[in-house]
Amino acid sequence: MTYTTITQFIGQTPLMSIDLPGRNATLILKIEKNNPGGSMKDRMARSMVVAALNDGRLKPGGTIVESSSGNTGIGLALAALEFDMRFIAVVDHHAAPDKIRTMRALGAEIRYVEGTYREDEVAVVERQRLASQLGAQLPGALFMNQSDNPANPEGYAGFVEELLTQLPEGIDAFVGCVGTGGSMTGISQGLKRHNARIKTIAVEPAGSIVFGKPGYPYYQSGTGTPAGDEVGKVLDYSCIDEGVQVTDTQAFETARYIARRKGLLVGGSTGGAIYKALEFIVAGKLSGNVVTTVADGGEKYLSSFFDDEWMEKRGLLDPSIADQLDGWLVNRARAA
């Protein structure tokens, strides 16, 4: 088959399994980094643009505006190219530099928020304010507002359909990251409509306020809801069986471990989801086919948490995490 637009490459991403010898479970990764923009956000970005075109909120030749830490912005840049639109991404210092470079390379206009923020502080509130302002002021512009946009979770219907086809033997649990709540809600609702017994575990960074814990700064990018911001209206708590937190160190060290042991470069939020999925399996809380997503690739973070000096400077290095993961995976395999 020959495609005519890059967005036609969205979806049909492969699976990779990680066996846990001696345990009644297999961890299955859906490699969403294989989407053309390098993340699962390609799905929802195009979904939001198509919905806005269909209901008239966007017109051909209009301007898309969104607050993004990078992945949604990259997906929207691709959709803007498909529909011949202008795209303005409102970002802060927390976005990975390579994500911003990618958006620029795809023709996006980058607007940084003003103000002084700590390195580990996410300026989501100011990003949202500026994006909303631009959407209201610029002729023919629309602020996508992914946190409250129902086309966000609707964009993951294809993900669920693919997964059910790829795993005809069944799915027992899904462990996913939660930020705006779009992917977690869309995937969990879809899976539970298929089988209400599928367990759904949502993972947020320690410091995020999604599940009511105290808020404080964190380094994980594109996930969680920082203190001072509001949890997205797209998040449906009723389809989530349990919400848990993962530390920056656990998330980043797991991503580094997966790269060195499995040859797979994953982002920090994915590292966190993998860590918590394994922790639940080892504790006997999950069994059978446990699915999580490689939400984006580690290629975007080579200058941050994949760099030893960057990790050490921020007090995030912890070799004991790799030892723990070896105990869960490698050592048990050798013993078997």
Secondary structure, DSSP 4 states (H G I P E B T S, - for coil): ---SSGGGG-S---EEEEE-TTSSEEEEEE-GGGSTTSBTHHHHHHHHHHHHHHTTSS-TT-EEEEE-SSHHHHHHHHHHHHTT-EEEEEE-TTS-HHHHHHHHHTT-EEEEPPS---TT---HHHHHHHHHHHHHHSTTEEE--GGG-THHHHTTHHHHHHHHHH-TT---EEEEE-SSSHHHHHHHHHHHHH-TT-EEEEEEETT--TTSPPP------S-S--TTS---TT--GGG-SEEEEE-HHHHHHHHHHHHHHH---B-HHHHHHHHHHHHHHHTTS--EEEEEE--BBGGGGTTTTTSHHHHHHTT---HHHHHHHHHHTHHHHHH-
